[in-house]
Amino acid sequence: MLMLNIRQIPAMTGFKIVPALVAALALADCGASGTPETTALNAQAPIALTPKQDASGAPGALAGKVNEPELRKAVERYNLAKQRTPGPYDFAGVDLNGDGKSEAIVMFSGPDWCQKTGCSLVVFQEEQVGYRPVSHITSARPPVLIGPEASFGWRDLMANTGGGAAAVRTVRLGFSGKGYPANALLQPEPVSEMLSRSQQVMGETPAFAAAADQPPS
């Protein structure tokens, strides 16, 4: 420790003690001695960052808004393009590709859209004006879930499929880079861990239950 003999300074220099000099020497002495306060400050543990929460674990976290008037127009155009009889449908809004806009997942449940193994599930993407169809998946049944993983930047879908001679099961619908699979019946089942982390966005409705077991016209 640095010792300061104040009584010797006048004899040596002939000058008065400057308080600032004494304070500076005292601070230097504290820095060199490693006081408990300084040591405790330097040894402070790093701040732990809160990990990002998986959206699949929070109910409703994935649900988004849909422009219903524009979606209704898109559905009407799609009915005409496919030459199908208009019927009831259900929809859910989910941002599947992370662009900040909700895609519309539409389950067509009219008799012209269903067969024994399920109905048509169509994904519409919002554009500057209206919606355009991205994928048409046949033999799909609710519930529809959003998986925790993504393929080519698009979140996986989970849906039931089957009926009649085919056992009803849940399958994973992964994006291929061009769209989702055309036939849900041919897709693999997800691993249980992936399914447990998926979030339901569409459940079964009376309209689907009434139409699913009717053959297409």
Secondary structure, 3 states (H helix, E strand, C coil): CCCCCCCHHHHHHCCCCCHHHHHHHHHHHHHHHCCHHHHHHHCCCCCCCCCCCCHHHCCCCCECCCCHHHHHHHHHHHHHHHCCCCCCEEEEEECCCCCCCCEEEEEECCCCCEECCEEEEEEEEECCCCEEEEEEEEEEEEEEEEEEEEECCEEEEEEEEEECCEEEEEEEECCCCCCCCCEHHHCCCCCHHHHHCCEEEECCCHHHHHHCCCCCC
